[in-house]
Amino acid sequence: MDRWKKALGSVLGAFALAVTTLSALASPLATESQAAVPKDLQQLIVVDYQAMQNSDIAMKLKEKVLPPELKRLQDALQHSGMNVSRSVTQLAFASYRVPGQSSARIVGIAAGQFPVQDFLANFKKQHVKGTLVRNETIYPMGSTGLSVAFLDQTTMIFGALESIKDSLDARDGITPSFLTNNAMQSLIPTLQDYAVWSILDQKGTQMMMKSVLGQASQVADFSTVKDSLTGSRYMMDFDQGVRFDLDVITPDTVTAATMSSLMSAASLFEKMNATPTEQQAISNTNITSSGNVLEVRFASSDDQFASLLNSQLFQSVIH
């Protein structure tokens, strides 16, 4: 059962990850925002803040999974003079690799209409000193350990000081930006009008699928195809219940079909020992392949997903 929990985690874990990174217009990510993301992207998550605010089930999920660190950031933004629910339209979170560093860094980019002068006046009143990087000033956000920089009235970046410096270097052309990463650019959904969408690089996709498949990842079929998985993306919507679409990109139809067979076999086996709530979640997950793409589709009503939120299965996925 533990292995299928990880398999279902491909759906719920990604949902949780999207919301734990705060909530935000998942319309196309603006070129200005993409330019502020370093090239060696591991994962990009884009969230429609208004869509999240308008969905009761999305907000219930947010309350369950929002980490204390990000809750402090949200409080710090509001304390600094921002009405987050009115000012923010889109939030993007980029996890990227840094040469010589074992762990990835994360930078957040917010789009909207920001009262920059109010922020600056408040920082001045509180005697907050910023760090000057060329033409931009990076301000610390209280005791959160995070900082913020305003690129203009509609775009701000936030995160650790080192992450913001990396972002400014990419934006200013000192280092390559995400705009030059053709492999990851090709993963961006053609239609970006989802409440949440995300892309994941090759290494991250391979690790995700190994975790999803559990013991099935030890079979020869997976060992043969895992290195050829090139990337993945997921999209989520809350308009009519909860919908989650995951695409894993492979080099050919045979690889995609093989991955589909492995995941389908694992789900059928685990369903026999599942609780009713878990059985319903598994039944709501459709696994197929189309061309060179492994497709995982999950859909449920708000009430069904609300029951899943309170289940031990969901708790095991998000912790």
C-alpha positions in Angstrom: 0.0 0.0 0.0 2.9 2.4 0.8 4.1 2.1 -2.8 0.7 3.0 -4.2 0.6 6.0 -1.9 3.7 7.2 -3.6 2.1 6.5 -7.0 -1.0 8.5 -6.0 1.5 11.1 -4.8 2.2 11.9 -8.4 -1.2 13.4 -8.4 -1.6 14.7 -4.8 2.0 15.4 -4.1 2.2 17.7 -7.1 -1.1 19.3 -6.1 0.3 19.9 -2.6 3.6 21.2 -3.9 1.8 23.7 -6.1 -0.1 25.1 -3.2 2.6 24.9 -0.6 4.5 27.4 -2.7 1.8 29.9 -1.8 -1.1 30.5 -4.0 -1.6 33.2 -7.7 -3.1 34.5 -12.9 -1.7 31.3 -14.4 -2.1 32.8 -17.8 1.1 32.8 -19.9 4.2 33.6 -17.8 5.4 37.0 -19.0 8.7 37.3 -20.9 10.0 39.7 -18.2 9.3 37.0 -15.5 10.9 34.2 -17.5 14.0 36.4 -18.1 14.4 36.6 -14.3 14.7 32.8 -13.9 18.2 31.3 -14.1 18.7 28.9 -17.1 19.4 25.6 -15.2 15.7 25.2 -14.2 14.7 22.1 -12.2 11.0 22.9 -11.8 8.7 25.9 -12.5 5.3 26.3 -10.9 2.9 29.0 -12.0 -0.3 29.6 -10.0 -3.4 31.6 -10.6 -4.1 33.5 -7.3 -7.6 34.5 -8.2 -8.6 30.9 -9.2 -7.3 29.6 -6.0 -9.1 32.3 -4.0 -12.4 31.4 -5.8 -12.2 27.7 -5.0 -13.2 26.5 -1.6 -11.5 23.1 -2.1 -8.2 24.8 -3.2 -8.2 27.0 -0.1 -8.9 24.1 2.2 -5.9 22.3 0.6 -3.8 25.5 1.0 -4.6 25.6 4.8 -3.5 22.0 5.2 -0.2 22.2 3.3 1.1 25.8 3.5 4.5 25.6 5.3 5.2 27.9 8.3 8.0 29.6 6.4 5.7 30.6 3.5 3.0 31.6 5.9 5.5 34.0 7.5 6.4 35.4 4.1 2.7 36.1 3.4 2.3 37.8 6.7 5.5 39.8 6.1 4.1 41.0 2.7 0.9 42.1 4.3 2.7 43.7 7.3 4.9 45.7 4.8 1.8 47.3 3.3 0.5 44.8 0.6 -3.0 43.5 0.4 -2.0 40.2 -1.1 -5.5 39.2 -2.3 -5.9 42.5 -4.2 -2.3 43.1 -5.4 -1.2 39.7 -6.6 -2.5 38.2 -9.9 0.2 35.6 -10.5 3.0 33.8 -8.6 5.7 31.7 -10.2 8.2 29.6 -8.2 11.4 28.4 -9.9 13.7 25.8 -8.5 17.0 25.8 -10.3 20.4 24.1 -10.0 23.6 26.1 -9.2 27.0 24.8 -10.3 29.0 23.5 -7.4 25.9 23.4 -5.1 24.4 20.1 -4.0 20.9 21.5 -3.4 18.7 23.6 -5.7 17.8 27.2 -5.0 14.3 28.7 -5.3 13.2 32.1 -6.4 9.6 33.5 -6.4 8.3 36.0 -8.9 5.0 37.8 -8.3 3.0 39.7 -10.9 0.3 42.2 -10.2 -0.1 45.9 -9.2 2.1 46.7 -6.3 2.2 49.8 -4.1 5.9 50.1 -4.4 6.1 53.6 -3.0 4.1 52.5 0.1 6.5 49.6 0.5 9.6 51.8 0.2 8.1 54.3 2.6 7.4 51.6 5.1 10.9 50.2 4.8 12.3 53.7 5.4 10.1 54.2 8.4 11.3 50.9 9.9 14.9 51.8 9.1 15.3 48.7 6.9 18.5 48.8 4.9 18.6 47.2 1.5 21.4 45.6 -0.5 22.2 47.4 -3.7 22.8 45.2 -6.8 23.4 47.4 -9.8 20.2 49.4 -10.2 18.1 47.3 -7.9 17.7 47.3 -4.1 17.0 44.1 -2.3 15.1 44.5 1.0 15.0 41.9 3.9 11.5 40.8 4.8 11.6 40.9 8.6 12.5 37.7 10.4 11.5 35.4 7.6 15.0 35.1 6.3 13.6 36.1 2.8 14.1 39.3 0.8 12.3 41.1 -1.9 13.2 43.3 -4.9 10.8 45.3 -7.1 11.6 45.2 -10.8 8.8 47.6 -11.6 5.2 48.4 -10.5 4.0 45.0 -11.8 6.8 42.6 -11.0 8.6 41.6 -7.8 11.0 38.8 -7.0 11.5 37.3 -3.6 13.4 34.5 -1.8 16.8 34.1 -0.2 19.3 36.9 -0.9 21.5 34.6 -3.0 18.4 33.6 -5.1 17.4 37.2 -5.8 21.0 38.0 -6.9 20.9 35.0 -9.2 17.6 36.2 -10.6 18.9 39.7 -11.2 22.0 38.3 -12.9 19.8 36.3 -15.3 17.5 39.3 -15.9 20.4 41.6 -16.7 22.1 39.1 -19.0 25.2 38.5 -16.8 24.3 34.8 -16.7 22.0 32.8 -19.1 18.3 32.9 -18.3 15.4 30.4 -18.7 14.6 32.0 -22.0 17.7 30.2 -23.4 16.7 26.8 -22.1 15.1 25.3 -25.2 14.4 21.9 -23.6 12.4 23.3 -20.7 10.7 25.9 -22.9 9.3 23.1 -25.0 7.6 21.7 -22.0 5.4 24.8 -21.3 1.8 23.9 -21.9 0.4 25.1 -25.2 -2.7 26.4 -23.2 -1.6 28.1 -20.0 -5.1 29.1 -18.8 -5.0 26.6 -15.9 -5.2 27.5 -12.2 -1.9 25.8 -11.8 0.7 24.5 -14.2 4.3 23.3 -13.8 7.2 21.8 -15.8 9.9 19.5 -14.5 13.3 18.8 -16.0 14.7 15.4 -17.1 16.5 14.5 -13.9 13.6 15.5 -11.8 11.2 13.6 -14.0 13.2 10.4 -13.7 13.4 10.7 -9.9 9.6 11.4 -9.7 8.7 8.3 -11.8 11.0 6.1 -9.8 9.3 7.2 -6.7 5.8 6.8 -8.3 6.4 3.3 -9.5 7.9 2.0 -6.2 8.9 -1.6 -6.5 7.8 -1.6 -10.2 10.8 0.7 -10.9 13.0 -2.3 -10.2 11.8 -4.3 -13.2 13.9 -4.5 -16.3 11.4 -2.5 -18.4 11.8 0.6 -16.3 15.5 0.3 -16.1 15.6 0.2 -19.9 13.5 3.3 -20.4 14.0 5.6 -17.4 17.1 7.4 -18.8 15.2 8.3 -21.9 12.4 10.2 -20.0 13.0 13.8 -21.1 10.7 15.9 -18.9 7.2 16.4 -17.6 4.4 18.9 -17.0 1.2 19.0 -15.0 -1.8 21.2 -15.2 -4.6 21.7 -12.6 -8.1 23.3 -12.7 -10.9 23.8 -10.1 -13.7 25.0 -12.4 -15.8 21.8 -12.2 -14.4 19.8 -9.3 -10.7 19.0 -9.2 -8.8 18.1 -12.4 -5.1 17.2 -12.6 -3.3 16.3 -15.9 0.2 14.9 -15.9 2.2 14.5 -19.1 5.6 12.6 -19.1 7.5 13.2 -22.3 9.4 10.2 -23.7 11.3 9.8 -27.0 8.9 7.4 -28.7 5.6 5.6 -28.6 7.1 2.4 -27.3 8.6 4.1 -24.2 5.4 5.9 -23.5 3.3 2.7 -23.8 5.8 0.8 -21.5 5.5 3.5 -18.8 1.7 3.4 -19.1 1.7 -0.4 -18.7 4.0 -0.3 -15.6 1.8 2.4 -13.9 -1.4 0.6 -14.7 -0.3 -2.7 -13.4 0.9 -1.1 -10.1 -2.4 0.7 -9.6 -4.5 -2.5 -10.2 -2.5 -4.4 -7.7 -2.6 -1.8 -5.0 -6.4 -1.2 -5.5 -7.1 -4.6 -4.2 -5.8 -3.6 -0.7 -7.0 0.0 -0.7 -9.5 1.6 1.6 -12.8 2.9 0.0 -11.5 6.4 -0.1 -8.2 5.3 -1.7 -10.1 3.0 -4.1 -12.1 6.0 -5.3 -9.0 8.0 -5.8 -7.4 5.2 -7.8 -10.5 4.8 -9.9 -10.5 8.5 -10.6 -7.0 8.2 -12.0 -6.7 7.3 -15.7 -3.3 6.1 -17.1 -2.8 6.0 -20.9 -0.3 6.9 -23.5 -0.6 9.1 -26.6 2.2 9.1 -29.1 5.4 9.7 -27.1 3.6 11.0 -24.0 2.5 9.1 -20.9 -0.7 10.7 -19.7 -2.1 10.5 -16.2 -5.5 12.1 -15.6 -7.1 12.6 -12.2 -10.6 14.1 -11.7 -13.0 14.2 -8.7 -15.8 16.3 -7.3 -15.0 18.8 -4.6 -16.7 16.6 -2.1 -14.7 13.5 -3.1 -11.5 15.5 -2.9 -12.5 16.9 0.5 -12.8 13.4 1.8 -9.4 12.6 0.4 -7.9 15.6 2.2 -8.9 14.1 5.5 -7.7 10.6 4.8 -4.5 9.0 6.1 -3.5 8.5 2.5 -3.3 12.3 1.9 -1.5 12.9 5.1 1.1 10.4 4.2 1.6 12.0 0.9 2.1 15.6 2.1 4.3 14.9 5.1 
